[in-house]
């Protein structure tokens, strides 16, 4: 009788453990998205007649800096009038940038080219079984709009011309907003200073600045021309 009771308890315990194991079925990509890697800082500043995007060059693997001068800001499109910066896994981000360039080519002459391309990319990114595994975020700008694109389907426009991504973005955005009212500072000056402040505070951001700038279009200029 003692042996039978012990065996029953053992079977019950084993069954409970097995049941506990089988209930843990969260996909690896979903676990990965809980704490995504965003170890960098990229910020865009729009002021007067220009927009500037700057990013640092540090690539971190765990607690080790493996590269100090990676290029995380680049121009896109056939006419190179779109600037993109990325945070997260480099290979994943470059895959998304390639996709975005393809989306830009689908709307070559539309005045909302970048917005339409980003919305289409975000839709694919969220719904596609392969793309939703990619661990990165994008910051993209053209002459008229600045956007933040994520794999959750978000396409967010900056309300004040300042937008940032990465682990040091909060520091950079706060610094840029404080510097924006200074008349003597251009968009490029503000962006570079904001990144320098973020690099002083965020251990995953360095002072290796990569910068790209384009001239901007006055608000609603194209609509006035069309009328």
Secondary structure, 3 states (H helix, E strand, C coil): CHHHHHHHHHHHHHHHHHHHHHCCCCCHHHHHHHCCCCCCEEEEEEECCEEEEEECCCEEECCEEEECCCCCEEEECCCCCEEEEEEECHHHHHHHHHHHHHHHHHCCCCCCHHHHHHHHHHHHHHHCCCHHHCCEEEEEECCCCEEEECCCCCEEECCCCEEEEECCHHHHHHHHHHHCCCCCCCHHHHHHHHHHHHHHHCCCCCCCCEEEEEECCCCCHHHHHHC
